[in-house]
Every structure is written in structure tokens, then in C-alpha cells.
């Protein structure tokens, strides 16, 4: 009797692990697409370009000029 219950228990644990993976994937996908979707919609409505990807119509080029400066010890210690 103990062996039969042990086998049933192991089978239930296997099913529970598989079901947990499915539920975990579905829930995380819903949360991910909901959060990023809402953020994208808010940014679109507000007219914001959060990644700075849109070209400026008045600029002669899409290249961004970056300020080049020498890194010192303080910059190396504060990597933000």
C-alpha cells in the first residue's frame, strides 16, 4: 500500500511541476505584455520617444554627437 501511494505521490508531483511551468509562463507573459503595453501606449499618447529613436526632421543627420571626455578615477568609481 505504501509503495502505491508513493508512486501516486511522485506522479502528482510531476504533473504539478508541469502545470506550474505552464501557469508561470502564462502569468509572466500576461504581466510582461500588460506592463510594457501600457507604458508604450502612455508614451505614444504623450508623444514621448523613450528610446530616442525617431529622427529629428530638422537635423541634417540621424547621428547623435556625443560629448567626448576623459574618464578619471571618480567616473570609474561611480558607474551610473
Z-matrix of the N, CA and C atoms (Angstrom, degrees):
N
C 1 1.458
C 2 1.529 1 111.18
N 3 1.347 2 115.32 1 -40.38
C 4 1.459 3 119.62 2 -178.08
C 5 1.527 4 110.81 3 -65.82
N 6 1.342 5 117.05 4 -36.65
C 7 1.460 6 120.73 5 179.93
C 8 1.527 7 111.34 6 -68.01
N 9 1.321 8 116.06 7 -37.53
C 10 1.470 9 120.81 8 179.65
C 11 1.522 10 109.73 9 -66.11
N 12 1.312 11 117.20 10 -45.81
C 13 1.469 12 120.50 11 179.03
C 14 1.525 13 110.94 12 -65.02
N 15 1.338 14 116.84 13 -37.56
C 16 1.464 15 120.14 14 177.30
C 17 1.516 16 111.58 15 -63.57
N 18 1.327 17 117.35 16 -40.69
C 19 1.469 18 121.15 17 178.59
C 20 1.527 19 110.71 18 -66.92
N 21 1.326 20 116.27 19 -41.19
C 22 1.476 21 119.74 20 177.33
C 23 1.527 22 109.87 21 -63.01
N 24 1.327 23 116.98 22 -42.57
C 25 1.464 24 121.72 23 179.90
C 26 1.527 25 111.15 24 -61.35
N 27 1.335 26 117.41 25 -44.72
C 28 1.464 27 121.18 26 178.76
C 29 1.529 28 110.93 27 -63.47
N 30 1.322 29 116.42 28 -39.23
C 31 1.464 30 120.22 29 177.29
C 32 1.517 31 111.64 30 -64.71
N 33 1.316 32 116.61 31 -41.20
C 34 1.469 33 120.28 32 178.09
C 35 1.528 34 111.44 33 -64.98
N 36 1.335 35 116.29 34 -37.67
C 37 1.467 36 118.95 35 178.32
C 38 1.529 37 110.95 36 -65.79
N 39 1.318 38 117.64 37 -37.49
C 40 1.460 39 121.19 38 178.14
C 41 1.525 40 110.64 39 -64.52
N 42 1.342 41 115.78 40 -44.95
C 43 1.470 42 120.27 41 177.88
C 44 1.524 43 110.29 42 -63.26
N 45 1.323 44 117.57 43 -41.38
C 46 1.467 45 121.43 44 -179.11
C 47 1.524 46 111.10 45 -64.92
N 48 1.340 47 117.77 46 -39.06
C 49 1.476 48 120.18 47 177.52
C 50 1.520 49 110.84 48 -63.17
N 51 1.335 50 116.27 49 -45.21
C 52 1.470 51 120.14 50 179.72
C 53 1.525 52 110.45 51 -63.31
N 54 1.328 53 117.20 52 -44.40
C 55 1.465 54 121.04 53 179.22
C 56 1.530 55 110.71 54 -63.92
N 57 1.320 56 117.24 55 -38.17
C 58 1.464 57 120.91 56 177.84
C 59 1.515 58 111.94 57 -63.40
N 60 1.325 59 117.19 58 -38.77
C 61 1.472 60 119.55 59 177.45
C 62 1.527 61 111.29 60 -64.58
N 63 1.325 62 116.36 61 -41.11
C 64 1.469 63 120.12 62 179.67
C 65 1.521 64 110.17 63 -64.70
N 66 1.310 65 116.98 64 -49.96
C 67 1.468 66 121.22 65 -178.18
C 68 1.523 67 110.30 66 -63.57
N 69 1.321 68 117.44 67 -41.40
C 70 1.460 69 121.88 68 179.22
C 71 1.527 70 110.65 69 -60.70
N 72 1.322 71 117.03 70 -45.69
C 73 1.461 72 120.97 71 179.99
C 74 1.526 73 111.18 72 -63.67
N 75 1.310 74 116.56 73 -44.55
C 76 1.469 75 120.32 74 -179.04
C 77 1.528 76 110.74 75 -64.98
N 78 1.321 77 117.75 76 -47.66
C 79 1.468 78 120.20 77 -178.33
C 80 1.526 79 112.07 78 -64.72
N 81 1.334 80 117.02 79 -43.73
C 82 1.464 81 118.82 80 179.19
C 83 1.528 82 111.76 81 -65.77
N 84 1.322 83 117.47 82 -35.47
C 85 1.464 84 120.21 83 176.67
C 86 1.523 85 111.10 84 -64.65
N 87 1.316 86 116.01 85 -43.25
C 88 1.469 87 119.66 86 179.04
C 89 1.525 88 110.45 87 -62.48
N 90 1.320 89 117.87 88 -45.93
C 91 1.470 90 121.28 89 -179.94
C 92 1.528 91 110.33 90 -63.44
N 93 1.329 92 117.44 91 -44.49
C 94 1.463 93 121.66 92 -178.05
C 95 1.525 94 111.11 93 -60.75
N 96 1.339 95 116.67 94 -53.35
C 97 1.457 96 119.34 95 -176.60
C 98 1.524 97 112.12 96 -70.47
N 99 1.313 98 118.04 97 -29.10
C 100 1.465 99 120.15 98 176.78
C 101 1.523 100 110.62 99 -68.68
N 102 1.331 101 117.15 100 -49.22
C 103 1.466 102 119.58 101 -178.32
C 104 1.528 103 111.94 102 -64.05
N 105 1.327 104 116.96 103 -48.81
C 106 1.456 105 118.79 104 -179.03
C 107 1.522 106 112.22 105 -70.99
N 108 1.323 107 116.93 106 -31.64
C 109 1.460 108 120.15 107 176.56
C 110 1.520 109 111.81 108 -65.76
N 111 1.318 110 116.78 109 -45.19
C 112 1.465 111 120.40 110 178.91
C 113 1.526 112 110.23 111 -64.69
N 114 1.330 113 116.60 112 -41.55
C 115 1.464 114 120.07 113 178.07
C 116 1.525 115 110.84 114 -61.51
N 117 1.324 116 116.81 115 -43.22
C 118 1.466 117 120.65 116 179.91
C 119 1.526 118 111.00 117 -65.14
N 120 1.331 119 117.00 118 -41.20
C 121 1.469 120 119.18 119 179.22
C 122 1.528 121 111.73 120 -65.29
N 123 1.318 122 116.66 121 -42.19
C 124 1.464 123 120.16 122 178.41
C 125 1.533 124 110.11 123 -62.86
N 126 1.323 125 116.81 124 -42.27
C 127 1.473 126 120.29 125 179.30
C 128 1.521 127 110.77 126 -65.05
N 129 1.336 128 117.03 127 -39.72
C 130 1.470 129 119.66 128 178.99
C 131 1.523 130 111.28 129 -64.94
N 132 1.327 131 116.12 130 -44.58
C 133 1.468 132 119.86 131 -179.42
C 134 1.526 133 110.28 132 -64.69
N 135 1.337 134 116.42 133 -38.23
C 136 1.465 135 120.77 134 -179.70
C 137 1.532 136 111.80 135 -77.94
N 138 1.319 137 117.45 136 -11.32
C 139 1.462 138 120.33 137 179.87
C 140 1.518 139 113.20 138 75.45
N 141 1.315 140 117.11 139 24.99
C 142 1.464 141 121.40 140 -178.66
C 143 1.522 142 110.51 141 -92.93
N 144 1.320 143 115.64 142 146.18
C 145 1.457 144 122.36 143 173.77
C 146 1.519 145 106.40 144 -113.67
N 147 1.329 146 116.29 145 90.23
C 148 1.457 147 120.68 146 -171.59
C 149 1.526 148 112.93 147 -66.70
N 150 1.313 149 117.95 148 -28.25
C 151 1.461 150 121.05 149 -179.88
C 152 1.525 151 113.08 150 -98.66
N 153 1.316 152 116.91 151 1.58
C 154 1.463 153 122.71 152 -179.88
C 155 1.525 154 110.80 153 54.53
N 156 1.334 155 115.74 154 51.41
C 157 1.458 156 121.75 155 -175.83
C 158 1.526 157 112.92 156 -104.37
N 159 1.316 158 118.50 157 -19.41
C 160 1.459 159 120.09 158 -178.43
C 161 1.513 160 110.72 159 -76.17
N 162 1.328 161 117.03 160 134.96
C 163 1.463 162 118.12 161 177.50
C 164 1.526 163 111.25 162 -73.51
N 165 1.297 164 114.73 163 144.96
C 166 1.472 165 120.45 164 177.24
C 167 1.523 166 107.91 165 -80.97
N 168 1.341 167 118.60 166 126.12
C 169 1.463 168 119.83 167 -175.87
C 170 1.535 169 113.61 168 -66.83
N 171 1.315 170 117.35 169 -22.94
C 172 1.465 171 119.03 170 -178.16
C 173 1.526 172 112.20 171 -93.39
N 174 1.311 173 118.28 172 -8.75
C 175 1.463 174 120.97 173 -177.88
C 176 1.531 175 109.80 174 -80.61
N 177 1.325 176 116.72 175 142.76
C 178 1.466 177 119.18 176 179.32
C 179 1.531 178 112.48 177 -72.91
N 180 1.309 179 117.59 178 -18.16
C 181 1.456 180 121.41 179 -177.69
C 182 1.524 181 108.91 180 -147.80
N 183 1.331 182 116.21 181 161.30
C 184 1.457 183 119.70 182 177.10
C 185 1.525 184 111.17 183 -90.42
N 186 1.302 185 116.52 184 -0.74
C 187 1.453 186 121.48 185 -179.55
C 188 1.525 187 109.54 186 -73.29
N 189 1.335 188 116.62 187 134.18
C 190 1.459 189 121.46 188 176.77
C 191 1.526 190 108.22 189 -94.25
N 192 1.298 191 116.38 190 128.42
C 193 1.454 192 120.56 191 175.99
C 194 1.532 193 108.49 192 -82.69
N 195 1.291 194 115.53 193 121.77
C 196 1.451 195 120.66 194 -178.99
C 197 1.515 196 109.80 195 -104.12
N 198 1.303 197 113.88 196 143.32
C 199 1.455 198 120.41 197 178.30
C 200 1.531 199 108.23 198 -75.20
N 201 1.307 200 116.45 199 121.09
C 202 1.461 201 120.15 200 -179.40
C 203 1.517 202 108.08 201 -96.70
N 204 1.301 203 115.44 202 126.12
C 205 1.450 204 118.86 203 178.90
C 206 1.525 205 108.87 204 -140.32
N 207 1.280 206 115.16 205 156.03
C 208 1.457 207 122.20 206 -177.99
C 209 1.529 208 109.41 207 -77.29
N 210 1.323 209 117.02 208 133.92
C 211 1.457 210 121.13 209 178.11
C 212 1.525 211 109.10 210 -81.16
N 213 1.315 212 115.55 211 133.06
C 214 1.457 213 119.57 212 176.27
C 215 1.527 214 108.98 213 -115.22
N 216 1.301 215 116.94 214 -177.46
C 217 1.454 216 121.41 215 -176.27
C 218 1.528 217 111.85 216 -62.27
N 219 1.308 218 117.28 217 -36.05
C 220 1.463 219 121.48 218 -179.77
C 221 1.530 220 110.78 219 -63.75
N 222 1.332 221 117.38 220 -40.01
C 223 1.466 222 120.51 221 177.19
C 224 1.526 223 111.56 222 -66.56
N 225 1.289 224 117.03 223 -36.30
C 226 1.464 225 121.23 224 179.60
C 227 1.526 226 110.99 225 -68.85
N 228 1.303 227 117.70 226 -34.89
C 229 1.458 228 120.84 227 -179.90
C 230 1.519 229 111.44 228 -76.35
N 231 1.317 230 117.98 229 -30.10
C 232 1.465 231 123.25 230 -177.55
C 233 1.522 232 108.52 231 -111.13
N 234 1.315 233 117.67 232 83.81
C 235 1.464 234 122.19 233 -177.36
C 236 1.519 235 109.92 234 -94.46
N 237 1.299 236 116.32 235 79.83
C 238 1.462 237 119.13 236 179.25
C 239 1.495 238 111.96 237 -119.33
